[in-house]
Amino acid sequence: MFKRVITHKGFFKSALILGLIYGVVLFLIQWAFRGFYEPFLNVKNVCYSLLSGIIAGLFISYGKFWAKLKQIDHKNK
């Protein structure tokens, strides 16, 4: 099932878009909790936020496509 999910058309596009959105939102939330402190705006913090967002996007996309394929399999029985 893992191979079917990651080779499904649109999986990586969905994961990348969701990951970037999650990364930006995560960065903005962290920056807001720091009181919009300007030294927080460095490359390291931006990269960590985007990387963690992309990882979250991969997990969310995997779950979304797994459920979609399971539903198609169940429908075809």
N, C-alpha and C positions, 0 to 999 in steps of 0.2 A: 504494500500500500504506500510505503514511503516513496518509492521510485515513481509510482503513478502520480502522486501528489506533486513532487518537485518537477516532473516533466510535463505537467499539465500546462496548456497554453495560458499565459497570463499570470502564472504564479510569481515569477520573479519581478515582474512589473508591479504587481500588487504589493509585494513585500517591500520593494524599494520605495514606492509612494507612501505606503503606511509608515514605513520606517523613518522617512524624512519628516513626515508630519509629527510623529511621536517624538522624534529627536528635537525638533524645533519647540514643540510644546514643553517638553521636559526641560530644555534649556531656559525657556522663558519663566517657567515655574521656579526653577532653582535660582535664577537671577532675581526674581521678585522676592523670594524668601531672604535673599541677602541684602535687600533694600536697594536694589538697582545700583549696587556698588561697582564702579567702573573697572577697578582692577580684576574683577571677575571675568571681564571680557578678554580672555586670552585664548590662544589656539588650543591649548590642552583641554580646557573646559568645553569648548565648542566641539572638539573631536570626540571626547568621551560621551557627550550628550548625543551626538549623531550616531556614534557606534552603538550605544545602548538602545537608541531608537530603532536602528536597523535590525538589531537582534530581536527586539520586541515585535517589529513588523514581520519578521520571518516566522515567529511563533504564531502570531495572529493569522497571518495568511495561510500557514500550514493548517491550522484548525478550521479556517473557513473553507479551504479547498477539500480537506478531508471530509468534512460534513457534507459538502456538495457531492463528492464522489460516492460516499456511503448512501446518500439519498437516491442517487441514480442507480446504484446496485440494488438497493431495496425495492425500488420501483420496477426493475427489470425481472424480479423473481416471480 
